[in-house]
């Protein structure tokens, strides 16, 4: 019977703990270098380049292993124009200029993806 009468209280953070966390977060944000924040844009471009290269490489390997189709369509990220590129028999590609957001990438005939310098 006593087991049913025991109430469990939900633990919560005290006001002091919340203030300590906010103070630490404020100190860290004020003392970080601004260069680190500016490099985030470059990291996003590298990530997009890596993603496009990975998709193209997978399609080339599939096309080399599967000789039955003359061309294979590679779908790119949602914000990229064109939405897809084609890999032809033997792993060859037509050269493409792909625009993802504000960055432009070039895919050559061998499937190598490079970032076009602005």
N, C-alpha and C positions, 0 to 999 in steps of 0.2 A: 504494500500500500504506500509506503514511504517513497518507493521508486517512482510512482506516478506523481507525487507531489513535488519532486525536485524540478525546478525550472532551470532551463539552460539559457543563460544570457548570451546574446550575440556580442562578440568582442568588437570593439571599434577603436579607431585611432584617436588618441587624445589631441587636443588643440596644440599642445606643446610639440608632439611628434610631427604634426602637419607643418607647423612653423619651421621646425628644424629642416625638414625635407625641402620646403620652398626656399629657405635660405641657402642651403647647399646647391640647389639647382640654379639659383640666381648667381651665386659666386662662380659656378662652372661656366655659365653662359657668358658672364662678363669677362672672364679671363681666357676664353678660348681664342685662338687666332682666327681672324676673318678669312685667311687663306684657305683654311679647311672647308669653310662653307662654300667658297667659290669653286673649289675642286669637285664639289658634288655634281655639277653640271657635266664636267668631263667624265666622271664615273658613269653617269647615265648614258652618255654617248658610247663609251666602251662596252657597257652592258648591252645596248642595242646592237652594236656591231657584233658582239659575241653571239647574241641570239640569232641574228640573220645568218652568220657564218655557220652556226650549228645546224640550222634548218636546211641550208643549202648543202652542207656536207652529208647530212642524212639522206637527202634526196639523191645526191650523186651516187652514194653507196647503194641505195635501193635500185637505182637505174642500172648500175653496173651489174648487180646481181640478178635483176629481172629483165631479161632481154625481149620480153614479149610486147612491151609497149614502146611506141616511138617517142613519146614525151610524157613527162611527169610534172604535175603542177605542185609548186611549193607555196603554201599560204604563209604570208608574213604577218607581223603584228597588226593590230587594228588601226593604229594611227599611221601606217606606212602607205605610201602611194608609189607604185602600184600595189594592189592588195596581194598579188601573187606573181611568181616568176616561173618559167618553165625550164626543166632540165631535159635535154634531148638524148636520144640513143647514144650510148657510149660515154655519157657524163658531160657532154659539151653543153654550153649555155650560150644564149644570146647575151650581149652586154646590156646591162641595165643600170639606170640611175634611179636609186630608191630614195624617196624623201620621207623621213620619219620625224614628225614634229618640225623642228627648225634645222635639223641635221640632214645632210645629204651623203649617201653612201653610193659607192660604185661597185658593181659586181662584174668581173671580167669573164671572158669566155671559159676560163678554167674553174670558175666558181670562187675566186678569191674576192673577199669583201674588204674594201678600204673606205676610210672616212675621207670625204673630199674636203680639202682645206678651204676655209672661208676667207 
